[in-house]
């Protein structure tokens, strides 16, 4: 009596199961052709074939690692942007510095970033939040024509409110204000915060890649840049977002160690161009800006290197590996996360083996559990080869700084992890100016003095469950 109904349900169930596995196999083919790393490809292939019911929706959320250049990124084919880019490069031409043939890293950075090293710049190293936001708010108050603002995280707290009020004051004074924020990083930012800005005449847009029906669930790509540009003459980039914890007001993190950079001169035009490309993606508009390069008497040499998933190669990963390959005496890197891929790890090992003082500065306690656990799993593959790992003791370390020998230093937004290597839009300033390099070296030396050197036993001496958790977290490195 019930057999036909039972048979129907059985055949329907088998048909659904077969369909899911067919869809899973199609996703496997997509992963084979599009996922950038072998580790990530293997992980997706195994999960899509074994547990497709769970893996398929996760692949839609996190599986994409390429950002289509014909709908995003630099928009080389758009007339409006191409004309502005040509004007910007023309204005930089008389400031461009010729790179000697033996300066391999500078040539690689210039090639990957698409922007030149220039002279006539003024760089101010900003240490921690109080000094940084004092400079930013001062620059906002002095703005006369326009402000370009881009932050990964903006919060509706005390600092966020002060930031909001500063932008509104300038907007009411007739300054054009363009406010860009990442839709994932700032997902807690309430709509009323934005409405208040918009009511004052401020243009607000979120940077999100979910502009088409097929990308509605995609959350992998994020704009991790922190940019402030005033009137085309002053720019800021670095590690600090807009939130009270970046001033050390959050009890969970305590003292917040970070580094930012204030710039004037030719490099401001490069920062402005990076913002313009991001703004164009989010708003489909080209705001009016100034493109006249003003040389500074300090005459410091610097370059702006933007990186991200729209690049044809993994630009930041290549730059970190090249930094390790080109270093002869010293390579110091500060990052809140230490989750290198095989290419970077091998380069760090090789540098340490040939006698380079390779030091990685990370926080003692992390803010992202998976990334914090993953870092421990690299102790056995780095410390025995001579790579020194230092754990910062005074609160949470969030700076993204690099020092190569005594000749080049960088400050930016990119971390030492897969997300910055392949998934995030980042921006970094590099300088060969000796005064600036010396300042960065002294700053990092102070940071190391407030740190303890890690040992292999920090991982091997832990319980089996902890080590297993670290290994498991590392498997998720491609999507952390």
C-alpha positions as CSV (number, residue, x, y, z in Angstrom):
1,X,0.0,0.0,0.0
2,X,2.8,2.5,0.9
3,X,5.4,0.9,-1.3
4,X,4.9,3.3,-4.4
5,X,5.2,6.3,-2.1
6,X,8.3,4.9,-0.4
7,X,9.9,4.1,-3.8
8,X,9.1,7.6,-5.1
9,X,10.8,9.2,-2.0
10,X,13.8,6.9,-2.4
11,X,14.2,7.7,-6.1
12,X,13.7,11.4,-5.3
13,X,16.3,11.3,-2.6
14,X,18.8,9.5,-4.8
15,X,18.1,12.0,-7.6
16,X,18.8,14.9,-5.2
17,X,21.9,13.3,-3.9
18,X,23.2,12.7,-7.4
19,X,22.4,16.3,-8.4
20,X,24.3,17.6,-5.4
21,X,27.4,15.5,-6.2
22,X,27.2,16.6,-9.9
23,X,27.1,20.2,-8.7
24,X,30.0,19.4,-6.4
25,X,32.1,18.1,-9.3
26,X,31.3,21.2,-11.3
27,X,32.6,23.3,-8.3
28,X,35.7,21.1,-8.2
29,X,36.4,22.0,-11.8
30,X,36.0,25.7,-10.9
31,X,38.3,25.3,-8.0
32,X,40.9,23.6,-10.1
33,X,40.9,26.5,-12.5
34,X,40.6,29.4,-10.2
35,X,41.9,28.8,-6.7
36,X,45.4,30.3,-6.5
37,X,47.2,28.0,-4.1
38,X,47.7,24.2,-4.2
39,X,46.9,24.0,-0.5
40,X,43.6,25.8,-1.0
41,X,42.7,23.8,-4.1
42,X,43.3,20.5,-2.3
43,X,41.2,21.5,0.6
44,X,38.3,22.6,-1.6
45,X,38.5,19.5,-3.8
46,X,38.4,17.1,-0.9
47,X,35.6,18.9,0.9
48,X,33.5,19.3,-2.3
49,X,33.8,15.6,-3.1
50,X,33.2,14.3,0.4
51,X,30.7,16.7,2.0
52,X,29.2,18.7,-0.9
53,X,26.1,19.7,1.1
54,X,28.3,21.7,3.4
55,X,31.2,22.6,1.0
56,X,29.1,24.1,-1.9
57,X,27.6,26.9,0.2
58,X,31.0,27.5,1.9
59,X,32.6,27.7,-1.5
60,X,30.1,30.4,-2.6
61,X,31.0,32.3,0.5
62,X,34.8,31.9,0.6
63,X,36.0,30.0,-2.4
64,X,36.6,32.8,-4.9
65,X,40.2,34.1,-4.8
66,X,40.3,36.0,-8.0
67,X,38.8,39.5,-8.4
68,X,37.7,40.0,-12.0
69,X,39.6,42.8,-13.6
70,X,36.9,43.6,-16.1
71,X,34.5,44.6,-13.3
72,X,36.8,45.8,-10.6
73,X,40.3,46.7,-9.7
74,X,42.0,49.4,-11.7
75,X,39.5,49.8,-14.5
76,X,42.3,50.3,-17.1
77,X,39.7,50.3,-19.9
78,X,37.6,53.1,-18.5
79,X,38.2,56.4,-20.2
80,X,37.6,58.6,-17.2
81,X,40.1,56.7,-15.0
82,X,42.7,56.2,-17.8
83,X,42.8,60.0,-18.4
84,X,43.3,60.7,-14.8
85,X,45.9,58.0,-14.4
86,X,47.8,59.5,-17.4
87,X,47.6,63.0,-15.8
88,X,48.8,61.6,-12.5
89,X,51.8,59.8,-14.1
90,X,52.6,62.9,-16.1
91,X,52.7,65.0,-12.9
92,X,54.9,62.4,-11.2
93,X,57.3,62.2,-14.1
94,X,59.4,65.2,-13.1
95,X,59.7,63.6,-9.5
96,X,60.4,60.1,-10.6
97,X,63.7,58.5,-9.3
98,X,65.7,56.2,-11.6
99,X,66.2,52.8,-10.0
100,X,69.7,51.4,-10.3
101,X,70.0,48.1,-12.0
102,X,71.2,46.3,-8.9
103,X,68.3,47.5,-6.7
104,X,66.2,44.4,-7.4
105,X,63.6,44.9,-4.7
106,X,62.8,48.5,-5.7
107,X,62.4,47.4,-9.3
108,X,60.1,44.5,-8.3
109,X,58.0,46.9,-6.1
110,X,57.7,49.5,-8.8
111,X,56.7,46.8,-11.4
112,X,54.1,45.1,-9.1
113,X,52.6,48.3,-7.8
114,X,52.6,50.2,-11.1
115,X,53.7,53.4,-9.4
116,X,57.2,54.9,-9.4
117,X,59.6,55.9,-6.6
118,X,59.6,59.7,-6.4
119,X,61.6,62.3,-4.7
120,X,60.3,65.6,-3.1
121,X,58.4,63.9,-0.3
122,X,58.0,64.5,3.4
123,X,57.3,61.5,5.6
124,X,56.3,61.6,9.2
125,X,56.3,58.3,11.2
126,X,53.4,58.2,13.6
127,X,53.5,55.9,16.5
128,X,50.2,54.7,18.1
129,X,46.7,56.2,18.0
130,X,46.9,59.4,20.0
131,X,49.5,61.0,17.8
132,X,48.1,59.6,14.6
133,X,44.5,60.9,15.2
134,X,45.8,64.2,16.5
135,X,47.5,64.7,13.1
136,X,44.5,63.3,11.1
137,X,42.0,65.6,12.9
138,X,44.4,68.6,12.4
139,X,44.6,67.8,8.7
140,X,40.8,67.5,8.5
141,X,40.3,70.8,10.1
142,X,42.7,72.5,7.7
143,X,41.1,71.0,4.6
144,X,39.8,73.6,2.2
145,X,38.6,71.8,-1.0
146,X,38.1,68.0,-0.5
147,X,38.7,65.0,1.8
148,X,39.1,61.4,0.6
149,X,38.4,58.9,3.5
150,X,38.7,55.1,3.3
151,X,38.8,52.9,6.4
152,X,38.4,49.1,6.8
153,X,36.7,49.5,10.2
154,X,34.7,52.5,11.4
155,X,32.9,52.2,14.7
156,X,30.1,54.2,16.3
157,X,32.0,54.8,19.6
158,X,33.8,57.9,21.1
159,X,36.5,58.1,18.4
160,X,34.0,57.3,15.7
161,X,31.7,60.0,16.9
162,X,34.5,62.5,17.0
163,X,35.5,61.5,13.5
164,X,31.9,61.9,12.3
165,X,31.7,65.4,13.8
166,X,35.0,66.4,12.2
167,X,33.8,65.4,8.7
168,X,30.4,67.1,9.2
169,X,32.1,70.3,10.3
170,X,34.2,70.4,7.1
171,X,31.2,69.5,4.9
172,X,29.3,72.4,6.3
173,X,32.2,74.6,5.6
174,X,31.9,73.7,1.9
175,X,34.6,71.0,1.7
176,X,33.7,68.0,-0.5
177,X,33.9,64.8,1.6
178,X,34.1,61.3,0.1
179,X,33.7,58.6,2.7
180,X,34.4,55.0,1.8
181,X,34.3,52.0,4.2
182,X,34.5,48.2,3.8
183,X,31.1,46.6,4.2
184,X,32.5,43.5,6.0
185,X,34.9,45.3,8.3
186,X,32.3,48.0,9.2
187,X,29.3,45.7,9.3
188,X,28.4,46.9,12.8
189,X,28.3,50.6,11.7
190,X,24.7,51.6,12.2
191,X,22.7,53.1,9.3
192,X,22.0,56.2,11.4
193,X,25.7,57.0,11.5
194,X,25.8,57.1,7.7
195,X,22.5,59.0,7.5
196,X,23.9,61.7,9.7
197,X,26.9,62.1,7.4
198,X,24.7,62.1,4.3
199,X,22.4,64.7,5.8
200,X,25.5,67.0,6.0
201,X,26.2,66.5,2.3
202,X,28.9,63.8,2.7
203,X,29.0,61.2,0.0
204,X,29.1,57.7,1.6
205,X,29.7,54.4,-0.1
206,X,30.6,50.9,1.1
207,X,33.3,49.0,-0.7
208,X,31.7,45.7,-1.5
209,X,32.1,43.2,-4.2
210,X,28.5,42.0,-4.0
211,X,27.3,44.1,-6.9
212,X,25.8,41.3,-9.0
213,X,23.4,38.5,-8.4
214,X,26.1,35.8,-8.7
215,X,28.3,37.5,-6.0
216,X,25.7,38.2,-3.4
217,X,27.1,35.7,-1.0
218,X,30.8,36.4,-1.7
219,X,32.6,37.8,1.4
220,X,36.2,36.9,0.7
221,X,37.4,40.1,-0.8
222,X,37.8,43.1,1.5
223,X,39.2,46.6,1.2
224,X,41.7,46.6,4.1
225,X,43.2,50.0,3.2
226,X,43.2,53.0,5.5
227,X,43.5,56.2,3.6
228,X,43.0,59.9,4.3
229,X,43.8,62.5,1.6
230,X,43.3,66.2,2.1
231,X,43.2,68.6,-0.9
232,X,45.7,66.4,-2.9
233,X,48.5,67.7,-0.7
234,X,48.5,65.5,2.5
235,X,47.9,61.8,2.9
236,X,47.8,59.2,5.7
237,X,48.1,55.4,5.5
238,X,48.8,52.7,8.1
239,X,47.4,50.2,10.5
240,X,44.9,52.3,12.5
241,X,41.2,52.1,12.0
242,X,38.5,54.3,13.5
243,X,37.6,52.8,16.9
244,X,38.3,53.2,20.6
245,X,40.4,50.1,20.8
246,X,42.9,51.7,18.5
247,X,43.5,54.3,21.2
248,X,43.9,51.6,23.9
249,X,40.5,52.0,25.4
250,X,39.3,48.4,25.0
251,X,40.1,46.2,28.1
252,X,40.3,43.0,26.0
253,X,43.4,44.3,24.2
254,X,44.8,46.9,26.6
255,X,47.5,49.1,25.1
256,X,47.3,49.1,21.3
257,X,50.7,49.2,19.5
258,X,50.3,50.5,15.9
259,X,52.1,52.6,13.3
260,X,50.8,55.1,10.8
261,X,52.4,57.4,8.2
262,X,51.7,61.0,7.2
263,X,52.9,62.1,3.8
264,X,53.2,65.2,1.7
265,X,54.6,65.6,-1.8
266,X,54.5,63.4,-4.9
267,X,53.4,60.2,-3.2
268,X,50.1,61.9,-2.2
269,X,49.1,61.8,-5.9
270,X,49.7,58.0,-5.9
271,X,47.6,57.5,-2.7
272,X,44.9,59.7,-4.2
273,X,44.9,57.5,-7.4
274,X,44.5,54.4,-5.3
275,X,41.5,55.9,-3.5
276,X,40.0,57.1,-6.8
277,X,40.1,53.6,-8.2
278,X,38.4,52.2,-5.1
279,X,35.8,55.0,-5.1
280,X,35.0,54.4,-8.8
281,X,34.4,50.8,-8.1
282,X,32.0,51.6,-5.2
283,X,30.2,54.7,-6.6
284,X,30.8,54.5,-10.4
285,X,31.8,58.2,-10.2
286,X,35.0,60.2,-10.6
287,X,35.2,63.0,-8.1
288,X,37.0,66.2,-8.9
289,X,40.5,66.3,-7.5
290,X,43.8,68.2,-7.7
291,X,46.7,66.5,-9.5
292,X,49.5,69.1,-9.2
293,X,52.5,67.6,-7.5
294,X,54.0,69.8,-4.8
295,X,57.6,69.0,-4.1
296,X,58.7,69.2,-0.4
297,X,62.0,70.6,0.7
298,X,62.7,67.5,2.7
299,X,63.1,65.6,-0.6
300,X,62.6,62.1,0.8
301,X,62.3,59.2,-1.7
302,X,59.2,57.0,-1.5
303,X,56.8,54.9,-3.4
304,X,53.2,53.8,-2.9
305,X,52.6,50.2,-3.7
306,X,48.9,49.1,-3.9
307,X,48.2,45.4,-3.9
308,X,45.1,43.2,-4.1
309,X,43.2,40.3,-5.6
310,X,42.7,42.3,-8.9
311,X,46.4,42.1,-9.6
312,X,47.5,39.5,-12.2
313,X,49.9,38.0,-9.6
314,X,49.9,37.7,-5.8
315,X,51.7,41.0,-5.5
316,X,52.1,41.3,-1.7
317,X,53.3,37.7,-1.4
318,X,55.9,38.3,-4.1
319,X,57.1,41.5,-2.4
320,X,57.6,39.8,0.9
321,X,59.4,36.9,-0.7
322,X,61.6,39.3,-2.7
323,X,62.3,41.3,0.5
324,X,63.7,38.1,2.1
325,X,65.6,37.1,-1.1
326,X,67.2,40.6,-1.5
327,X,68.1,41.1,2.2
328,X,71.8,40.8,3.0
329,X,72.1,41.8,6.7
330,X,68.7,42.4,8.2
331,X,65.0,41.7,7.6
332,X,62.6,42.8,10.4
333,X,58.9,42.4,9.9
334,X,56.1,43.4,12.3
335,X,52.7,41.9,11.8
336,X,49.7,40.9,14.0
337,X,49.5,37.6,12.1
338,X,52.2,35.1,11.1
339,X,50.6,32.7,8.6
340,X,53.0,32.6,5.7
341,X,52.5,30.5,2.7
342,X,55.2,28.0,1.5
343,X,56.8,30.5,-0.8
344,X,57.3,33.2,1.9
345,X,58.3,30.6,4.5
346,X,60.9,29.2,2.2
347,X,62.3,32.7,1.5
348,X,62.5,33.5,5.2
349,X,64.3,30.2,5.9
350,X,66.8,30.8,3.1
351,X,67.5,34.3,4.3
352,X,68.1,33.2,7.8
353,X,70.3,30.3,6.7
354,X,72.6,32.6,4.7
355,X,73.1,34.8,7.9
356,X,70.4,37.5,7.5
357,X,69.0,38.7,10.9
358,X,65.4,37.7,10.2
359,X,63.0,38.8,12.9
360,X,59.2,38.5,12.9
361,X,57.4,40.5,15.6
362,X,53.9,39.3,16.5
363,X,51.6,39.8,19.4
364,X,51.7,37.6,22.5
365,X,47.9,37.4,22.4
366,X,45.9,37.5,19.2
367,X,42.7,39.1,18.2
368,X,41.8,36.4,15.7
369,X,41.8,32.9,17.2
370,X,42.4,30.9,14.0
371,X,45.3,33.1,12.9
372,X,46.8,33.1,16.4
373,X,46.7,29.3,16.6
374,X,48.0,28.9,13.1
375,X,51.1,30.9,13.9
376,X,52.3,28.3,16.5
377,X,52.3,25.6,13.8
378,X,55.1,27.5,12.0
379,X,57.5,27.6,14.9
380,X,59.0,24.2,14.0
381,X,59.6,25.4,10.4
382,X,61.1,28.8,11.2
383,X,63.0,28.9,14.5
384,X,65.3,25.9,13.9
385,X,66.4,27.6,10.6
386,X,67.4,30.8,12.3
387,X,64.2,32.8,11.9
388,X,63.6,34.6,15.2
389,X,60.1,35.1,16.4
390,X,59.4,37.8,19.0
391,X,56.1,38.1,20.9
392,X,55.1,41.6,21.9
393,X,54.3,41.9,25.6
394,X,52.9,45.4,26.0
395,X,49.3,45.0,24.9
396,X,48.2,44.1,21.3
397,X,50.6,44.7,18.4
398,X,48.8,45.6,15.1
399,X,51.5,47.5,13.1
400,X,52.5,46.4,9.6
401,X,56.1,47.5,9.2
402,X,59.1,46.1,7.3
403,X,62.8,46.9,7.4
404,X,65.2,45.6,4.8
405,X,68.9,46.0,5.8
406,X,69.6,49.6,6.6
407,X,68.4,50.9,3.2
408,X,64.6,50.5,2.9
409,X,61.6,50.5,5.2
410,X,57.8,50.3,4.7
411,X,54.6,51.2,6.6
412,X,51.2,50.1,5.4
413,X,48.1,48.0,5.9
414,X,49.3,44.5,4.7
415,X,49.8,41.6,7.1
416,X,51.9,38.5,6.9
417,X,49.0,36.2,6.1
418,X,47.1,34.7,3.2
419,X,44.3,37.3,3.3
420,X,46.8,40.1,2.6
421,X,48.7,38.0,0.1
422,X,45.7,37.2,-2.0
423,X,42.3,38.4,-0.7
424,X,42.6,42.0,0.7
425,X,43.1,45.3,-1.1
426,X,46.1,46.8,0.6
427,X,48.4,49.8,0.4
428,X,52.0,50.2,1.5
429,X,54.5,53.0,1.4
430,X,58.2,52.2,0.8
431,X,61.1,54.6,1.4
432,X,64.8,54.5,0.9
433,X,65.4,57.7,2.7
434,X,68.1,57.1,5.3
435,X,66.5,59.3,7.9
436,X,63.2,57.5,7.6
437,X,64.8,54.1,7.6
438,X,66.7,55.0,10.8
439,X,63.5,56.1,12.5
440,X,61.8,52.8,11.6
441,X,64.8,50.8,12.7
442,X,64.9,52.6,16.1
443,X,61.1,52.2,16.5
444,X,61.3,48.4,15.8
445,X,64.3,48.1,18.2
446,X,62.2,49.5,20.9
447,X,59.3,47.1,20.1
448,X,61.7,44.2,20.2
449,X,62.9,45.3,23.7
450,X,59.3,45.0,24.9
451,X,59.0,41.5,23.5
452,X,60.2,38.0,24.4
453,X,61.9,35.7,21.9
454,X,59.8,32.6,21.2
455,X,61.2,29.1,21.2
456,X,60.1,25.8,19.5
457,X,59.0,24.6,22.9
458,X,56.3,27.2,22.9
459,X,54.6,24.9,20.5
460,X,56.1,21.4,21.1
461,X,55.8,21.7,24.8
462,X,52.1,22.3,24.7
463,X,49.4,19.7,25.1
464,X,48.5,17.3,22.3
465,X,45.1,18.9,22.0
466,X,46.6,22.4,21.6
467,X,49.0,21.3,19.0
468,X,46.2,19.5,17.1
469,X,44.1,22.7,17.2
470,X,47.1,24.6,15.8
471,X,47.5,22.2,13.0
472,X,43.8,22.2,12.2
473,X,43.7,26.0,12.2
474,X,46.6,26.0,9.8
475,X,44.6,23.9,7.3
476,X,42.1,26.8,7.2
477,X,44.9,29.4,6.4
478,X,43.7,30.0,2.8
479,X,40.3,31.3,4.1
480,X,41.2,32.9,7.4
